[in-house]
Amino acid sequence: MQRLTSLSLLVALTLASVAHADEGMWTTFNFPKAAVKQKYGVDIDDAWLKKAQRATTRHESGCTGSFISGDGLVMTNHHCVVECLAELSTPQSDLIGEGFHARQRSAERKCPTEILSVLIDTENVTAKVTAATTGLADSKANEVRKQTLSKLEAECTAASKKNRTTGPLECESVSLYQGGEYHLYKYKRYDDVRMVFAPHDSIAAFGGDPDNFNFPRWCLDFSLLRVYENDKPARTPEHLTWRTEGPSAGEPVFVIGHPGNTNRLYTVSQLKFQRDTSVPSYIIRNTEYRGRVTQWAKSGAEPARISQDPLMHVQNSLKVYRGFQEALLDDALFDAKNQQEQQLKSQAGAAFASAWTDIDKAQTRYREIYTRYLYLEGGAGFNSKLFSYARQLVRGAAERSKANELRLREYAASNLPKVAASLLAATPVHADFEQVTLSFSLDKLRENLGPDDPVVRQLLSSESPDSLAEKLITQTKLSDPAVRKALWDGGIAAVNASTDPMIVLARDIDPGARALRKIYEDEVQAPVASGQERIAKARFAALGTNIYPDANFTLRVSYGAVQGWKELGEDVAPFSTLARLYERTTGKAPFSLPQVWLDARSKLDPNTPFDYVTTNDIVGGNSGSPVVDAKGRVVGLAFDGNIHSIAGTYWYDERDNRAVAVHPRIIITALRDVYDAGAIVDEILRTK
C-alpha cells in the first residue's frame, strides 16, 4: 500500500465541508445531490433515493442485498450466504463446494438463521435524547441515554403496529456523527429467507486468498435468495430492474448498501489504541487460531468441509487487519490526523478542549482493562458456538425479567426477535470443531491472563484446556434446539436449575464478566461518548452537516465512476474478461474450476466482461450491495475492494481506492449457459 503525504491525507480525512472527489458513504436523507450533479451531470432526486432505499436489504449475516424481482428475489454475494449453505449442508451434500440450484420454488430451502431487513423510514430523535441526558455526569448520561433509546425503540415499534400504510415495523436507534445525531430507523423484517441459487465455491471465490483484495479478479461472487411471507413469495414491487450490458468505462455508478464500520472521525488517541493494542492483539490471536483450524482441517474430509466457512472468514479478516496495521503504522496518517485535530480544536475554542482530553484518558483506562475485558466479556476466552448459546440463555433470562429500558441493550425488545431466531434455530453443531476452538481459546485465556488469575484458577486448576473443552462439549446438551428452547421459555428458574455444564460455566463467570463490562461502560464508553458528542457539536459549528458520518452498518449511498488506477506506474484496466479466467486455471485450488465451467467453455464468449472496479467509497458490509446506474438499474454487484481500499476504514484516496464488482453480463451468462437456470434469468429480465 503506497504511503500518502500528510497533505493528501489531510484532504482525504473528513474535515472538508463537502466530500471531495468520490468520497463518502452518505445517508439517503443527506445525499450530496449538488456535488453529484456538478461532477457527473446526473440528477439524483428524492424519488430515486426512496426507491433505492426500499429495494435494498440488510442481512443479519453482515451483508447487503437487493430485490431484483417482484416476487421477493434477492441478489447478494456468495460469500454472504456461505453460512446458510454450511447450515444446510451434510456430510453427503456439500452445498458450499457443489453449489445449489432450486429448479422449482418448492425446492427453495430456508436459511435457518438469516433475517433480512428493509429500511422504510427514519426519524430524527436527537432532541429527545439530548433532553434526557443534559446536565448528567458522563456515566449517568451513558446509562440514561441507553434507557432513553430503548424506550424510544419500543414506543416506535408499538406505534407501527397501528399504521395501516406500513404495517408492523421494527425500530432501531442509530447514532450518527459519533453521537452528534440520533435517529430511529424503521425496518420491515423478513425472517423466512430461502436459498434459490449459489454457484460452486471454486468459481465464486476463484483465486481464493491469493487474489483476495486484488484486481484483476475472476470471481462469480453472487447468489440468490427469496423472502417469503405466510409461506408464499413476498410481493416486492419496489425492486430494481436489470441492465445486462453493464456500465461503460467512465460512467457514473452508485453503490447502495450497509457499510460496516469506519473510523474516519476517530481522535488521535483512539487511533493509537487501535495501532498499539487492539489490532496487534487481533492479528496475533487469529493467526494462531487459523493455524490450529488449518491443522485440524487436514485430518479428514469431514473436518475439511466443516472448516471451509470459518477458515474463509479468518483468512479474510487477517488480511483486513494487516491492512489496518499497515495504515496505522504510516507516520503520514498521524501527522495529518494531528494537524486535523489541532485545526478543529482551534476553531472550537477552549470550551471544547476537555472533549479530547477525556477521550485520551479513557483510552489509557481501556488499555489497562483490555485483555481481561476481551477474554471474559468479549468472548475471546470462550470461542464456542455452544458457549455462545449458554451465555445468551443465562443473560437472556436475567435481562428479560427487567423492564425494557433497564436491560442490556442487546436484550432490548427491539433485539429479542433476532436473538431468539439465532438461538433457537436448528443449525448443525460440530462437536469435534467445537472442541478445537474452545480448547484454543481456553489456552489463550490462560496465556494472556496468567495461571494465577482467579478465573483461570477457577477453570483450569485441575484441568487442561483440552480436557476441559472435551468435558464441556461432550456433556452439554445445548446442541439440541429443543433443550435451548426449554431453557429460553423457562426463564430464570429453568436456567438457575440447570446442571448442564455449559450453562454452569456461563453462570459462574457471568458476575465477573458483568463487573468488567460495568467498568468499561463507566470509565471508557461513557467519557468517550460524551467527548465525541462535544466534538460533533464543534464540527457541526464549523462545517454544518455537509459531511458524511462514519459508517455503522446502516443504509448509505456512495457515488463514483468505472475507472482503473495506476499500480507501480502501470495502468490497471477497469474490466476483466472471461478469456483470462481459463488462462489462469491450474486445476488445483484455489485456481481450479468446476467441471460444468470447463464443459461450457466452447460456447461462451471469451470477451464477456467478468469483474470491474469503480471509485465508489465502500467498506465491509457493502458486500452484496447493488451497483446501479443513474436510472437506478442494476449494473453490477459489489463484492470486494482492492488492497488500497482496506485503509478506507481511516481515509479515502481517489487515486487508488477501488471497489470491485461482478458484471451483470457474466451473471446472466453463468445462469443461462453454464447452470441451465433459464427460469431464473427469465424472472430477472422480465422485471420492469
Order of alpha helices (4+ residues) and beta strands (2+ residues): alpha-alpha-alpha-beta-beta-beta-alpha-alpha-beta-beta-beta-alpha-alpha-beta-beta-beta-alpha-alpha-beta-beta-beta-alpha-alpha-alpha-alpha-alpha-alpha-alpha-alpha-alpha-alpha-alpha-alpha-alpha-beta-beta-beta-beta-alpha-alpha-beta-beta-beta-beta-alpha-alpha
